[in-house]
Amino acid sequence: VMGVIAEKLSDERGLVWPDAVAPYRVYLIRIGEGEQTVTQADELYRELREKGVEVLYDDRDERPGAKFADAELLGIPHRVTVSERASEQGGIEYVSRRDGDVSILTQEELLAKLI
């Protein structure tokens, strides 16, 4: 079954898991080591998990581009990025793996979309 999913549900960047069968629903990326960014990402991770959302939390000390490339390769349906830049724009960056649309959402809007 996994082979069929990988063959039929992928693009040039990697897998594109449907929500129903994805090993994780959210790929949470933290960019930066500032106290506010770390706290916000950690709290979002805890809140999503408490609400039953499977989350892969990428808090590695790695370049943002490498984290984004890994997220696309793995094909997890929803990519969420907590960073100082997104905070300055008013929230948290959300990207749908299926269509690649990028938006900046408040934490409440993000939770409403994912839960």
C-alpha positions, 0 to 999 in steps of 0.5 A, spaced: 500 500 500 505 504 501 508 503 495 502 505 491 501 511 495 508 513 494 508 512 486 501 515 485 501 521 490 508 524 489 511 530 485 518 533 483 519 535 490 517 528 494 511 525 497 504 528 498 501 525 503 493 525 504 491 527 511 487 521 512 494 516 511 499 521 513 504 519 518 504 526 521 499 531 519 503 537 521 511 538 520 512 544 525 519 548 523 522 552 528 527 557 525 531 561 530 533 560 537 530 567 540 527 566 547 520 568 544 521 563 537 523 557 542 517 558 547 512 560 541 514 553 537 514 549 543 507 551 546 504 550 539 507 543 539 504 542 545 497 544 544 497 541 537 499 534 540 494 535 546 488 536 541 490 530 538 494 532 532 500 528 530 506 533 529 513 532 527 517 538 530 523 540 526 527 544 531 534 542 528 540 547 528 539 547 520 539 552 515 531 554 513 532 551 506 534 544 508 528 544 513 523 546 508 526 541 503 526 536 508 518 538 509 517 537 502 521 531 501 517 527 506 510 530 504 507 531 510 500 535 508 501 541 513 507 545 514 507 550 519 513 555 521 515 559 527 520 564 526 521 571 528 520 574 521 513 570 521 511 573 528 513 580 525 508 579 519 503 578 524 503 570 526 505 563 524 507 561 516 502 556 514 503 552 507 499 546 504 503 541 501 498 539 496 498 546 493 504 550 496 499 556 498 503 560 503 499 564 508 500 568 515 495 566 520 494 567 527 495 561 532 487 561 533 486 561 525 492 556 525 488 551 530 482 552 527 484 550 520 488 544 523 483 541 528 
